[in-house]
């Protein structure tokens, strides 16, 4: 999301505005854009409605209610090949001053075999929303020698705990092994975009929909030598 999950640098939702109750307010025919202007702190607060977590099991989501509102680490240009695991506030450039930010993570230990980003949506309109049109960027902030590759898959839920895969239109993968675990002199080093993809899930008036992006090794259970994503 240009500034969501590598994970997502920017996200746009065509479906408006942010509520003050830890949710994203949407309405039929409306549009929402999140730029993740969260500042330069390693422990930056996420925008209202957004949360994140990490867990020890590959390709596994947690729950929205148990996730946290803050990042844990910060990185950007020249990210270390031995960077700590966790939830990151990424910078497109110098992490101490760059204003273009993204949230994401790295699975450099068993404590973050999965890193997840969540958002809670509420239909505050008077009519039903029949589908969402989503766009977001997935950025790569560090290389990784793990030959299994890494993927970011989007999911959706009506309760924030039972998740359904959004399918291949919302899967982003970085295949194969890189030559090292080094970062990039000019971050991000690669970007893949999901553009104007339709999620055909209805949201009745006053009802909620949760979205989640899971970052994990593409296959197997070995997540060391990982790429850093947002």
C-alpha positions as a LaTeX table, in Angstrom:
\begin{tabular}{lrrr}
\hline
Residue & $x$ (\AA) & $y$ (\AA) & $z$ (\AA) \\
\hline
Unk1 & 0.00 & 0.00 & 0.00 \\
Unk2 & 1.99 & 3.04 & $-1.06$ \\
Unk3 & 3.02 & 3.22 & 2.20 \\
Unk4 & 0.78 & $-0.71$ & 3.31 \\
Unk5 & 2.69 & $-4.15$ & 3.59 \\
Unk6 & 8.01 & $-5.40$ & 0.94 \\
Unk7 & 4.29 & $-5.30$ & 2.38 \\
Unk8 & 2.11 & $-2.72$ & 0.88 \\
Unk9 & 3.22 & 0.71 & $-0.16$ \\
Unk10 & $-0.02$ & 2.20 & $-1.27$ \\
Unk11 & $-3.55$ & 0.96 & $-1.12$ \\
Unk12 & $-6.65$ & 2.37 & $-2.72$ \\
Unk13 & $-10.19$ & 1.15 & $-2.16$ \\
Unk14 & $-12.97$ & 2.20 & $-4.49$ \\
Unk15 & $-16.20$ & 1.55 & $-2.83$ \\
Unk16 & $-15.18$ & 7.39 & 2.73 \\
Unk17 & $-12.85$ & 8.97 & 5.03 \\
Unk18 & $-11.53$ & 7.74 & 8.31 \\
Unk19 & $-13.71$ & 7.34 & 11.36 \\
Unk20 & $-12.51$ & 8.10 & 14.86 \\
Unk21 & $-13.40$ & 4.61 & 16.14 \\
Unk22 & $-10.50$ & 2.47 & 14.92 \\
Unk23 & $-12.05$ & 1.52 & 11.64 \\
Unk24 & $-12.02$ & 2.73 & 8.07 \\
Unk25 & $-15.36$ & 4.19 & 7.05 \\
Unk26 & $-16.46$ & 3.33 & 3.50 \\
Unk27 & $-19.65$ & 3.83 & 1.49 \\
Unk28 & $-21.05$ & 2.78 & $-1.91$ \\
Unk29 & $-19.32$ & 4.54 & $-4.83$ \\
Unk30 & $-16.77$ & 6.06 & $-2.46$ \\
Unk31 & $-12.97$ & 6.00 & $-2.51$ \\
Unk32 & $-10.40$ & 5.55 & 0.24 \\
Unk33 & $-6.63$ & 6.03 & 0.01 \\
Unk34 & $-4.08$ & 5.39 & 2.74 \\
Unk35 & $-0.61$ & 6.90 & 2.33 \\
Unk36 & 0.81 & 5.63 & 5.66 \\
Unk37 & 2.30 & 8.95 & 6.66 \\
Unk38 & 3.32 & 7.57 & 10.04 \\
Unk39 & 6.60 & 9.39 & 10.64 \\
Unk40 & 10.10 & 8.04 & 11.17 \\
Unk41 & 9.84 & 6.29 & 14.54 \\
Unk42 & 10.61 & 2.57 & 14.76 \\
Unk43 & 7.52 & 2.25 & 16.96 \\
Unk44 & 5.21 & 4.39 & 14.83 \\
Unk45 & 1.46 & 4.22 & 15.41 \\
Unk46 & $-0.53$ & 2.81 & 12.50 \\
Unk47 & $-3.44$ & 4.80 & 11.03 \\
Unk48 & $-6.87$ & 4.28 & 12.57 \\
Unk49 & $-8.34$ & 0.95 & 11.54 \\
Unk50 & $-4.95$ & $-0.64$ & 10.76 \\
Unk51 & $-3.17$ & $-3.24$ & 12.90 \\
Unk52 & $-0.32$ & $-5.75$ & 12.53 \\
Unk53 & 1.09 & $-8.88$ & 14.13 \\
Unk54 & 3.70 & $-11.61$ & 13.75 \\
Unk55 & 3.61 & $-15.29$ & 14.68 \\
Unk56 & 5.73 & $-18.44$ & 14.61 \\
Unk57 & 3.69 & $-20.40$ & 12.04 \\
Unk58 & 4.23 & $-19.99$ & 8.29 \\
Unk59 & 1.31 & $-18.80$ & 6.13 \\
Unk60 & $-0.89$ & $-18.22$ & 9.17 \\
Unk61 & $-3.03$ & $-15.24$ & 10.16 \\
Unk62 & $-3.89$ & $-14.14$ & 13.66 \\
Unk63 & $-6.93$ & $-12.13$ & 14.72 \\
Unk64 & $-7.63$ & $-8.46$ & 14.26 \\
Unk65 & $-8.55$ & $-8.06$ & 17.94 \\
Unk66 & $-5.21$ & $-9.43$ & 19.17 \\
Unk67 & $-3.03$ & $-7.52$ & 16.68 \\
Unk68 & $-1.13$ & $-4.36$ & 17.65 \\
Unk69 & $-1.29$ & $-0.71$ & 16.63 \\
Unk70 & 2.47 & $-0.04$ & 16.35 \\
Unk71 & 5.48 & $-1.11$ & 14.32 \\
Unk72 & 8.61 & $-2.46$ & 16.04 \\
Unk73 & 11.55 & $-1.70$ & 13.74 \\
Unk74 & 12.63 & 0.85 & 11.13 \\
Unk75 & 14.60 & 0.41 & 7.88 \\
Unk76 & 15.14 & 1.88 & 4.43 \\
Unk77 & 18.29 & 2.33 & 2.35 \\
Unk78 & 21.10 & $-0.19$ & 2.97 \\
Unk79 & 19.06 & $-2.43$ & 5.25 \\
Unk80 & 21.29 & $-4.82$ & 7.17 \\
Unk81 & 21.56 & $-8.46$ & 6.11 \\
Unk82 & 21.23 & $-9.35$ & 9.80 \\
Unk83 & 18.25 & $-7.09$ & 10.57 \\
Unk84 & 15.97 & $-8.20$ & 13.40 \\
Unk85 & 12.65 & $-9.90$ & 12.75 \\
Unk86 & 9.35 & $-8.15$ & 13.29 \\
Unk87 & 6.92 & $-5.50$ & 12.12 \\
Unk88 & 8.63 & $-2.65$ & 10.25 \\
Unk89 & 8.13 & 0.99 & 9.42 \\
Unk90 & 9.91 & 1.13 & 6.03 \\
Unk91 & 11.23 & 4.23 & 4.35 \\
Unk92 & 11.63 & 4.82 & 0.63 \\
Unk93 & 15.11 & 6.32 & 1.14 \\
Unk94 & 16.89 & 7.38 & 4.32 \\
Unk95 & 14.82 & 5.87 & 7.16 \\
Unk96 & 15.62 & 8.76 & 9.51 \\
Unk97 & 14.10 & 11.46 & 7.30 \\
Unk98 & 12.12 & 10.01 & 4.37 \\
Unk99 & 8.43 & 10.91 & 4.47 \\
Unk100 & 7.27 & 8.13 & 2.11 \\
Unk101 & 6.69 & 5.19 & 4.45 \\
Unk102 & 5.34 & 1.66 & 4.27 \\
Unk103 & 4.46 & $-0.97$ & 6.86 \\
Unk104 & 5.61 & $-4.54$ & 6.56 \\
Unk105 & 7.93 & $-7.08$ & 8.10 \\
Unk106 & 10.66 & $-9.68$ & 7.90 \\
Unk107 & 10.78 & $-13.31$ & 9.00 \\
Unk108 & 14.38 & $-13.51$ & 10.13 \\
Unk109 & 13.55 & $-15.81$ & 13.06 \\
Unk110 & 10.86 & $-18.27$ & 14.15 \\
Unk111 & 9.08 & $-15.48$ & 16.03 \\
Unk112 & 7.96 & $-13.96$ & 12.73 \\
Unk113 & 7.47 & $-16.82$ & 10.30 \\
Unk114 & 4.35 & $-14.88$ & 9.36 \\
Unk115 & 3.89 & $-11.11$ & 9.47 \\
Unk116 & 0.36 & $-9.83$ & 8.94 \\
Unk117 & $-1.22$ & $-6.43$ & 8.24 \\
Unk118 & $-4.92$ & $-5.92$ & 8.93 \\
Unk119 & $-7.55$ & $-3.29$ & 8.22 \\
Unk120 & $-11.12$ & $-3.05$ & 9.54 \\
Unk121 & $-13.71$ & $-1.60$ & 7.13 \\
Unk122 & $-17.23$ & $-0.47$ & 8.00 \\
Unk123 & $-19.94$ & 0.37 & 5.48 \\
Unk124 & $-21.30$ & 3.63 & 6.84 \\
Unk125 & $-23.45$ & 4.23 & 3.78 \\
Unk126 & $-27.19$ & 3.71 & 3.53 \\
Unk127 & $-26.93$ & 0.98 & 0.90 \\
Unk128 & $-25.02$ & $-2.24$ & 0.39 \\
Unk129 & $-21.55$ & $-2.41$ & $-1.19$ \\
Unk130 & $-21.45$ & $-5.24$ & $-3.72$ \\
Unk131 & $-17.67$ & $-5.37$ & $-4.24$ \\
Unk132 & $-14.39$ & $-3.56$ & $-3.62$ \\
Unk133 & $-11.83$ & $-2.53$ & $-6.23$ \\
Unk134 & $-8.37$ & $-2.68$ & $-4.64$ \\
Unk135 & $-4.96$ & $-1.38$ & $-5.66$ \\
Unk136 & $-1.72$ & $-1.62$ & $-3.71$ \\
Unk137 & 2.05 & $-1.96$ & $-4.13$ \\
Unk138 & 4.27 & $-4.60$ & $-2.58$ \\
Unk139 & 7.87 & $-3.44$ & $-2.16$ \\
Unk140 & 11.10 & $-5.32$ & $-1.53$ \\
Unk141 & 13.53 & $-3.73$ & 0.95 \\
Unk142 & 16.08 & $-6.52$ & 1.30 \\
Unk143 & 17.28 & $-9.48$ & $-0.73$ \\
Unk144 & 17.16 & $-13.06$ & 0.58 \\
Unk145 & 19.01 & $-16.26$ & $-0.26$ \\
Unk146 & 16.10 & $-18.53$ & 0.73 \\
Unk147 & 15.33 & $-20.53$ & $-2.44$ \\
Unk148 & 11.69 & $-21.13$ & $-1.45$ \\
Unk149 & 10.85 & $-17.49$ & $-2.15$ \\
Unk150 & 8.37 & $-15.31$ & $-0.29$ \\
Unk151 & 4.74 & $-14.39$ & $-0.94$ \\
Unk152 & 2.15 & $-11.86$ & 0.20 \\
Unk153 & $-1.43$ & $-13.17$ & 0.07 \\
Unk154 & $-4.52$ & $-11.09$ & 0.86 \\
Unk155 & $-7.43$ & $-12.54$ & 2.85 \\
Unk156 & $-10.85$ & $-11.29$ & 3.96 \\
Unk157 & $-13.12$ & $-11.94$ & 6.93 \\
Unk158 & $-16.46$ & $-10.83$ & 8.34 \\
Unk159 & $-15.35$ & $-11.22$ & 11.97 \\
Unk160 & $-11.60$ & $-10.57$ & 11.96 \\
Unk161 & $-10.71$ & $-14.10$ & 13.02 \\
Unk162 & $-11.92$ & $-16.58$ & 10.36 \\
Unk163 & $-10.12$ & $-15.81$ & 7.10 \\
Unk164 & $-10.75$ & $-16.67$ & 3.43 \\
Unk165 & $-8.07$ & $-16.32$ & 0.76 \\
Unk166 & $-8.83$ & $-13.60$ & $-1.79$ \\
Unk167 & $-7.23$ & $-15.77$ & $-4.49$ \\
Unk168 & $-4.63$ & $-15.39$ & $-7.17$ \\
Unk169 & $-5.50$ & $-11.78$ & $-8.11$ \\
Unk170 & $-4.30$ & $-10.81$ & $-4.63$ \\
Unk171 & $-1.16$ & $-12.96$ & $-4.43$ \\
Unk172 & 2.27 & $-11.37$ & $-4.89$ \\
Unk173 & 5.36 & $-13.61$ & $-5.00$ \\
Unk174 & 9.12 & $-13.13$ & $-5.17$ \\
Unk175 & 10.50 & $-16.42$ & $-6.48$ \\
Unk176 & 13.89 & $-18.07$ & $-6.08$ \\
Unk177 & 17.03 & $-17.07$ & $-4.21$ \\
Unk178 & 18.84 & $-13.74$ & $-4.38$ \\
Unk179 & 22.66 & $-13.63$ & $-4.33$ \\
Unk180 & 22.79 & $-12.21$ & $-0.79$ \\
Unk181 & 20.74 & $-10.99$ & 2.17 \\
Unk182 & 21.83 & $-7.38$ & 1.67 \\
Unk183 & 19.58 & $-4.36$ & 1.47 \\
Unk184 & 19.47 & $-1.87$ & $-1.39$ \\
Unk185 & 21.44 & 1.36 & $-1.69$ \\
Unk186 & 18.23 & 2.97 & $-2.90$ \\
Unk187 & 15.18 & 1.36 & $-1.30$ \\
Unk188 & 12.90 & $-0.20$ & $-2.30$ \\
Unk189 & 14.82 & $-2.44$ & $-4.70$ \\
Unk190 & 11.73 & $-3.87$ & $-6.44$ \\
Unk191 & 8.00 & $-3.19$ & $-6.56$ \\
Unk192 & 5.07 & $-5.33$ & $-7.68$ \\
Unk193 & 1.61 & $-3.79$ & $-8.05$ \\
Unk194 & $-1.91$ & $-5.10$ & $-7.67$ \\
Unk195 & $-4.03$ & $-2.72$ & $-9.74$ \\
Unk196 & $-7.82$ & $-2.32$ & $-9.82$ \\
Unk197 & $-8.60$ & $-5.90$ & $-8.83$ \\
Unk198 & $-12.18$ & $-6.70$ & $-7.81$ \\
Unk199 & $-12.99$ & $-8.42$ & $-4.54$ \\
Unk200 & $-16.58$ & $-9.61$ & $-4.96$ \\
Unk201 & $-17.61$ & $-9.69$ & $-1.33$ \\
Unk202 & $-20.78$ & $-7.77$ & $-0.35$ \\
Unk203 & $-20.89$ & $-5.52$ & 2.69 \\
Unk204 & $-24.35$ & $-4.59$ & 3.96 \\
Unk205 & $-25.01$ & $-1.16$ & 5.41 \\
Unk206 & $-23.53$ & $-0.83$ & 8.94 \\
Unk207 & $-21.62$ & $-4.12$ & 8.48 \\
Unk208 & $-17.89$ & $-4.81$ & 8.67 \\
Unk209 & $-15.30$ & $-6.45$ & 6.46 \\
Unk210 & $-11.72$ & $-7.15$ & 7.49 \\
Unk211 & $-8.81$ & $-7.45$ & 5.08 \\
Unk212 & $-5.45$ & $-9.02$ & 5.92 \\
Unk213 & $-2.15$ & $-9.45$ & 4.09 \\
Unk214 & 0.05 & $-12.38$ & 5.12 \\
Unk215 & 3.79 & $-12.37$ & 4.39 \\
Unk216 & 5.53 & $-15.72$ & 4.60 \\
Unk217 & 7.88 & $-18.14$ & 2.85 \\
Unk218 & 6.12 & $-19.42$ & $-0.29$ \\
Unk219 & 6.62 & $-23.12$ & 0.49 \\
Unk220 & 8.02 & $-25.24$ & 3.27 \\
Unk221 & 8.70 & $-24.05$ & 6.81 \\
Unk222 & 12.23 & $-22.61$ & 6.64 \\
Unk223 & 11.92 & $-18.81$ & 6.74 \\
Unk224 & 15.52 & $-17.76$ & 7.42 \\
Unk225 & 17.49 & $-15.65$ & 4.88 \\
Unk226 & 14.30 & $-13.80$ & 4.17 \\
Unk227 & 13.47 & $-10.89$ & 1.92 \\
Unk228 & 12.17 & $-7.80$ & 3.64 \\
Unk229 & 8.81 & $-6.68$ & 2.34 \\
Unk230 & 6.21 & $-4.00$ & 2.82 \\
\hline
\end{tabular}
